[in-house]
C-alpha cells in the first residue's frame, strides 16, 4: 500500500466532494495504491451521503466511520491511524484539495531524505493568497500574537518584498495539520496523537514529538495545494473551541515543560535557534 489517508468531516458537504475527487485523481495519475479513512464527527448535513456517492461511483477504497457526536481531532484521527497500512501517511482536512505533483513530490522527498519525519507543502487560500501554515513552537507570547494578529502576519508573508522565506525549502518547528505527509515508520516510532488534547494544539504536540524522536519537519514550497479555510475561523474568536484550545495549550506547556522561552527546548531536540 502506497498511501493511507485520514480525513475528518463535520458538516463538510461544501468541501468533501472536491477533497476526495482531488485525492482520487492524484492517486490515479500516480498509479498509486491507497486507502482512505474518513471519520465523521456527527455531521447533520449531506457529508456522509456525498462520501457514499463518491465511493460507489469511483469504486474508491474509502472506509467511513460515523460518530453521533463530535469526538474531537485526536481520538477520531487515531481511529484511522490505527488502521493505516500505507508506506506514507497523509493527514488532511476535508477542505484541502491536493494534486499529483504535491502528493508525489512529498513522497519522493521522504523516500530520499530519511532524516525527514514529516513533509508539508505550501498552502494557499482558494484565491491563491499565501496561508500561514508553519511556525515556531509556541510560547505564551507567540500564541497570543497568533491569536490576535494572524491576518496581519499573513499580509506580511504575502508581500514578496517583505518575506521571501515562503518560497524557500526550510526546516520548520511545526505545521498545521491541514496536510501532513509522514512515513509509516515515523508513526510506528512516535505513536498516535495525544488524546488528552481534545481539539488543539494536537498538531504542535505531534510535530514536537517527531522532533524528539530524532526527525526533522520540512516545508517544501515547490509543492503547493489549496486549503479552503474560512478566514472567519482563523484568528481569535470566543466560543467553546477557544476554551478547549486554551485548555489544550496549558496541557501542552506542562507536558513539555516550558512556557516562555525556546532555548532549552531547542537544546533538548538538537535544533539550532535561528
Secondary structure in CASP SS format (residue, H / E / C, confidence):
PFRMAT SS
TARGET T0000
AUTHOR 0000-0000-0000
METHOD secondary structure of the structure
MODEL  1
X C 1.00
X C 1.00
X E 1.00
X E 1.00
X E 1.00
X E 1.00
X E 1.00
X E 1.00
X E 1.00
X C 1.00
X C 1.00
X C 1.00
X C 1.00
X C 1.00
X C 1.00
X H 1.00
X H 1.00
X H 1.00
X H 1.00
X H 1.00
X H 1.00
X H 1.00
X H 1.00
X H 1.00
X H 1.00
X H 1.00
X H 1.00
X H 1.00
X H 1.00
X H 1.00
X C 1.00
X C 1.00
X C 1.00
X E 1.00
X E 1.00
X E 1.00
X E 1.00
X E 1.00
X E 1.00
X E 1.00
X E 1.00
X C 1.00
X C 1.00
X C 1.00
X C 1.00
X C 1.00
X H 1.00
X H 1.00
X H 1.00
X H 1.00
X H 1.00
X H 1.00
X H 1.00
X H 1.00
X H 1.00
X H 1.00
X H 1.00
X H 1.00
X C 1.00
X C 1.00
X C 1.00
X E 1.00
X E 1.00
X E 1.00
X E 1.00
X E 1.00
X E 1.00
X C 1.00
X C 1.00
X C 1.00
X C 1.00
X C 1.00
X C 1.00
X H 1.00
X H 1.00
X H 1.00
X H 1.00
X H 1.00
X H 1.00
X H 1.00
X H 1.00
X C 1.00
X C 1.00
X C 1.00
X C 1.00
X C 1.00
X C 1.00
X E 1.00
X E 1.00
X E 1.00
X E 1.00
X E 1.00
X E 1.00
X C 1.00
X C 1.00
X E 1.00
X E 1.00
X C 1.00
X C 1.00
X H 1.00
X H 1.00
X H 1.00
X H 1.00
X H 1.00
X H 1.00
X H 1.00
X H 1.00
X H 1.00
X H 1.00
X H 1.00
X H 1.00
X H 1.00
X C 1.00
X C 1.00
X C 1.00
X E 1.00
X E 1.00
X E 1.00
X E 1.00
X E 1.00
X E 1.00
X E 1.00
X E 1.00
X E 1.00
X C 1.00
X C 1.00
X C 1.00
X C 1.00
X C 1.00
X E 1.00
X E 1.00
X C 1.00
X C 1.00
X E 1.00
X E 1.00
X C 1.00
X C 1.00
X C 1.00
X C 1.00
X H 1.00
X H 1.00
X H 1.00
X H 1.00
X H 1.00
X H 1.00
X H 1.00
X H 1.00
X H 1.00
X H 1.00
X H 1.00
X H 1.00
X H 1.00
X H 1.00
X H 1.00
X H 1.00
X H 1.00
X H 1.00
X C 1.00
X C 1.00
X C 1.00
X C 1.00
X C 1.00
X C 1.00
X C 1.00
X H 1.00
X H 1.00
X H 1.00
X C 1.00
X C 1.00
X E 1.00
X E 1.00
X C 1.00
X C 1.00
X E 1.00
X E 1.00
X C 1.00
X C 1.00
X C 1.00
X E 1.00
X E 1.00
X E 1.00
X E 1.00
X E 1.00
X H 1.00
X H 1.00
X H 1.00
X H 1.00
X H 1.00
X H 1.00
X H 1.00
X C 1.00
X C 1.00
X C 1.00
X C 1.00
X C 1.00
X C 1.00
X C 1.00
X C 1.00
X C 1.00
X C 1.00
X C 1.00
X H 1.00
X H 1.00
X H 1.00
X H 1.00
X H 1.00
X H 1.00
X H 1.00
X H 1.00
X H 1.00
X H 1.00
X H 1.00
X C 1.00
X C 1.00
X C 1.00
X E 1.00
X E 1.00
X E 1.00
X E 1.00
X E 1.00
X E 1.00
X E 1.00
X E 1.00
X E 1.00
X E 1.00
X E 1.00
X E 1.00
X C 1.00
X C 1.00
X C 1.00
X H 1.00
X H 1.00
X H 1.00
X C 1.00
X C 1.00
X C 1.00
X C 1.00
X C 1.00
X C 1.00
X H 1.00
X H 1.00
X H 1.00
X H 1.00
X H 1.00
X H 1.00
X H 1.00
X H 1.00
X H 1.00
X H 1.00
X H 1.00
X H 1.00
X H 1.00
X H 1.00
X H 1.00
X H 1.00
X H 1.00
X C 1.00
X C 1.00
X C 1.00
X C 1.00
X C 1.00
X C 1.00
X H 1.00
X H 1.00
X H 1.00
X H 1.00
X H 1.00
X H 1.00
X H 1.00
X C 1.00
X C 1.00
X C 1.00
X C 1.00
X C 1.00
END
